Amino acid sequence: MVRGTFQLMKSVNKSTVLNKIRQSGPISRAEIAKVTGITPPTVSSIVKELMDEKLVVESILGESQGGRKPTMLLLNRNDHYVIGVDAGSDSIKACVSDLVGTILVRSELPLQVHTAIDSFLAVLIQAIKLVIKEMGVEGSKIFGIGIAMHGVVDVAAGISLYSANSGLRNVHIKEVLENTFDLQVIVENNSRAMALGEYWFGDYGLLKSFAVVNIGRGVGSGIIEEGKLRYGAQEIAGEIGHMTISLDGEKCSCGNLGCFETFVTGDAIVRRAKKQISDAPDDLTGEKVYAFALTGHTAYQKVLEEIGVLIGIGIVNLIHSVNPEKIVLGGGVMKSHDFLMPSILATIQQRALTEKARKNTLITLSRVGDDATVLGAAALLLTKLF
């Protein structure tokens, strides 16, 4: 679909009907009218438009309520697609997804450390071309490309302003990709994209407020309220990795001292283990800390339990500042969840301000897993459609 041609949504009613089919399909026309309050003739007219646009298809017959069996409606998985890209600091992952988040093809290409802008863009374009070629679909069937980019992003302009991990600055991703592919491109911070992926495809039900915390090489979070990403006045809402935990702590990649992410990332786990365990190997990694813990090494288990307390403190700060209904934890560090989660939950119980906050804030692990970010990038386009 050529960029700038998102003309499918002619009314709020049309968006409402399409979204209800996405959330509840297979669903009948009568049921859509009942739950949305839109009149049955209007629903039928909108459904006809959606079927003509090949966004919706009829499915099996539903149960009769006294008359003939109703025809059920589903999203059309086979005629429209979106491209999602997780542009990390050491690799680029791309996928083609259908409208319900099923990944159909994918690619992954490595990035050199501290790569130049031209090299980064060349790998980004190649990763996208690979999935388009493998999928074998016409450009008219692709709604667009969503890019989840690490670091600070100017969403409106589609520019990656700065990434501490890769050192990239002022990368005009949207402009370059739209000129290359003639498709609409949306660029978003990777943690916010991850939150969107979890919210859309994690099957959490309807929530007014929802947060995802991504803990890996860095720490970021995305906050969703009333189904929409929250940005804040200066578009830095959710940057909990840069909350100050200690005034005299280690220097963070952002330049400040004692940021939350200096305590809980994979590198922070390794530093803590080497400081506390005299015979820790020189080539220790976060993955090896977890492996040693699994084999019964109590010193490594203790390190992870301590990290869990620190993560819990960060989550308590998030609860006190944002107060979401549910917090989802993801990222590479959370693969050690069996040692981390007991400490995280215990810390929240000890430190959360009120009994309601302690009892009613739901804390869970990512359901979408490693694909949350790339699917969240794809969902950037779907939010424009639905």
Residue pairs with C-beta under 8 A, 6 or more apart in sequence:
1 80
1 139
1 140
1 141
1 142
1 143
1 144
1 183
1 184
2 139
2 140
2 182
2 183
3 144
3 178
3 182
3 183
3 184
3 185
4 184
6 143
6 184
6 384
6 385
8 14
8 53
8 55
8 385
9 15
9 18
9 385
10 49
13 38
13 42
13 46
14 46
14 49
14 50
15 386
16 36
16 38
17 32
17 36
17 38
17 43
17 46
17 47
17 50
18 50
18 55
18 56
18 385
18 386
19 386
20 27
20 32
20 35
20 36
21 27
21 32
21 50
21 56
21 73
21 74
21 75
22 75
22 99
22 100
22 386
24 31
24 35
25 59
25 72
25 73
25 74
25 75
26 59
26 60
26 62
26 72
26 73
26 74
27 72
27 73
28 62
28 70
28 71
28 72
28 73
29 40
29 43
29 44
29 47
29 70
29 71
29 73
30 40
30 70
31 70
32 38
32 43
32 47
32 73
33 39
33 40
33 42
33 43
36 43
38 46
47 56
47 73
50 56
51 57
51 58
54 76
54 79
54 80
55 75
55 76
55 79
55 80
55 99
56 73
56 74
56 75
56 76
57 73
57 74
57 75
57 76
58 71
58 72
58 73
58 74
59 71
59 72
59 73
59 74
60 72
61 69
61 70
61 71
61 72
62 69
62 70
62 71
62 72
63 69
64 70
75 99
75 100
76 99
77 98
77 99
77 100
77 102
78 98
79 141
80 98
80 99
80 141
80 142
80 143
81 96
81 97
81 98
81 99
81 104
81 135
81 137
81 141
81 142
81 143
82 96
82 97
82 99
82 142
82 143
82 144
82 145
82 146
82 378
82 379
82 381
82 382
83 94
83 95
83 96
83 97
83 128
83 131
83 132
83 142
83 144
83 145
83 146
83 183
83 378
84 94
84 95
84 97
84 145
84 146
84 148
84 374
84 375
84 376
84 377
84 378
84 379
84 380
85 92
85 93
85 94
85 95
85 124
85 127
85 128
85 145
85 146
85 147
85 148
85 374
85 377
86 92
86 93
86 94
86 148
86 190
86 193
86 373
86 374
86 377
87 120
87 124
87 147
87 148
87 149
87 150
87 173
87 190
88 111
88 150
88 190
89 111
89 150
89 163
89 165
89 166
89 217
90 110
90 111
90 113
91 108
91 109
91 110
91 111
92 108
92 109
92 111
92 123
92 124
92 127
93 106
93 107
93 108
93 127
93 373
93 374
94 106
94 107
94 108
94 127
94 128
94 130
94 131
94 374
95 103
95 104
95 105
95 106
95 107
95 131
95 371
95 374
95 375
95 378
96 103
96 104
96 105
96 106
96 131
96 132
96 134
96 135
96 137
96 142
97 103
97 104
97 375
97 378
98 104
99 382
99 385
101 197
101 200
101 201
101 375
101 378
101 379
103 371
103 374
103 375
104 135
105 131
105 134
105 135
106 131
106 374
107 127
107 130
107 131
107 134
108 127
109 123
109 126
109 127
109 130
110 123
111 119
111 120
111 123
111 166
112 119
113 166
114 166
114 167
115 123
115 166
115 168
117 168
117 171
120 166
120 168
120 171
121 171
121 173
121 176
124 147
124 173
124 177
125 176
125 177
125 180
128 145
128 177
128 181
132 142
132 181
139 181
139 182
139 183
142 183
143 183
143 184
143 381
143 382
143 384
143 385
144 183
144 184
144 185
144 186
144 381
144 384
145 177
145 181
145 183
145 184
145 185
145 186
145 381
146 185
146 186
146 188
146 193
146 376
146 377
146 378
146 379
146 380
146 381
147 158
147 173
147 174
147 177
147 185
147 186
147 187
147 188
147 377
148 188
148 189
148 190
148 193
148 194
148 373
148 374
148 376
148 377
149 160
149 163
149 171
149 173
149 187
149 188
149 189
149 190
150 163
150 165
150 166
150 189
150 190
150 218
151 160
151 161
151 162
151 163
151 164
151 165
151 166
151 168
151 189
152 160
152 161
152 162
152 163
152 189
152 236
153 159
153 160
153 161
153 187
153 188
153 189
154 160
154 161
154 235
155 186
155 187
155 188
155 189
155 231
155 235
157 172
157 174
158 172
158 173
158 174
158 175
158 185
158 186
158 187
159 170
159 171
159 172
159 173
159 174
159 187
160 168
160 169
160 170
160 171
160 173
160 187
161 169
161 170
162 168
162 169
162 170
163 169
164 218
164 253
164 254
165 217
165 218
165 253
173 185
173 187
174 185
174 186
174 187
177 183
177 185
178 184
178 185
184 381
184 384
186 380
186 381
186 384
188 196
188 229
188 376
188 377
188 380
189 220
189 222
190 214
190 220
190 373
191 212
191 214
191 220
191 221
191 222
191 238
192 220
192 222
192 229
192 238
192 376
193 222
193 373
193 376
193 377
193 379
193 380
194 212
194 214
194 220
194 222
194 330
194 372
194 373
194 376
195 210
195 211
195 212
195 221
195 222
195 223
195 224
195 229
195 238
195 328
195 376
196 222
196 224
196 229
196 376
196 379
196 380
196 383
197 368
197 371
197 372
197 373
197 374
197 375
197 376
197 377
197 378
197 379
198 204
198 210
198 212
198 328
198 330
198 366
198 367
198 368
198 372
198 376
199 207
199 210
199 212
199 224
199 227
200 375
200 376
200 379
200 382
201 368
201 372
201 375
201 379
202 328
202 366
202 367
202 368
202 372
203 367
204 210
204 326
204 328
204 367
207 224
207 325
207 326
208 225
208 226
208 325
209 223
209 224
209 225
209 322
209 323
209 324
209 325
209 326
210 223
210 224
210 225
210 324
210 325
210 326
210 328
211 221
211 222
211 223
211 224
211 238
211 318
211 322
211 324
211 326
211 327
211 328
212 221
212 222
212 327
212 328
212 329
212 330
212 366
212 372
213 219
213 220
213 221
213 240
213 314
213 315
213 318
213 327
213 328
213 329
213 330
213 331
214 220
214 221
214 222
214 330
214 331
214 373
215 264
215 265
215 311
215 329
215 330
215 331
215 332
215 333
215 334
216 265
216 266
216 331
216 332
216 333
217 265
217 266
217 267
217 332
218 241
218 253
218 261
218 265
219 240
219 241
219 260
219 261
219 264
219 265
219 314
219 331
220 238
220 239
220 240
220 241
221 238
221 239
221 240
221 241
221 318
222 229
222 238
223 229
223 230
223 237
223 238
223 322
223 324
224 230
228 383
230 237
230 238
231 237
232 238
240 260
240 314
240 317
240 318
241 259
241 260
241 261
242 252
242 254
242 256
242 259
242 260
242 261
243 259
243 260
243 314
243 317
244 256
244 257
244 258
244 259
244 260
245 258
245 259
245 260
245 262
245 263
245 310
245 313
245 314
246 257
246 258
246 263
247 257
247 258
248 257
248 258
249 257
249 258
249 259
249 262
249 263
250 257
250 258
250 262
251 257
251 262
252 258
252 259
252 261
252 262
253 261
260 314
260 317
261 268
262 268
263 307
263 310
264 307
264 310
264 311
264 314
264 333
265 333
266 285
266 286
266 332
266 333
267 286
268 307
269 286
269 289
269 303
269 304
269 307
269 333
270 284
270 285
270 286
270 289
272 303
272 306
272 307
273 280
273 284
273 289
273 299
273 300
273 303
274 280
274 284
276 299
276 302
276 303
277 299
277 300
277 303
281 288
286 332
286 333
286 336
287 335
289 300
289 303
289 304
289 336
290 300
290 304
290 335
290 336
290 339
292 300
293 300
293 301
293 303
293 304
293 336
293 339
301 339
304 336
304 339
304 340
305 339
305 340
305 342
305 343
306 343
307 333
307 340
307 343
308 339
308 340
308 341
308 342
308 343
308 344
308 347
309 343
309 344
309 346
309 347
311 329
311 333
311 340
311 343
311 344
311 347
312 343
312 344
312 345
312 346
312 347
312 348
312 351
313 347
313 351
315 327
315 329
315 344
315 347
315 348
315 363
316 347
316 348
316 351
316 352
318 324
318 327
319 327
319 348
319 352
319 353
319 357
319 361
320 352
320 353
320 357
323 357
323 361
324 361
325 360
325 361
325 362
326 361
326 362
326 363
326 364
327 361
327 362
327 363
327 364
328 364
328 365
328 366
328 367
329 337
329 344
329 363
329 364
329 365
329 366
330 365
330 366
330 368
330 369
330 372
333 340
334 340
334 365
334 366
337 365
341 365
344 363
345 363
348 358
348 361
348 363
349 358
352 358
352 361
366 372
368 375
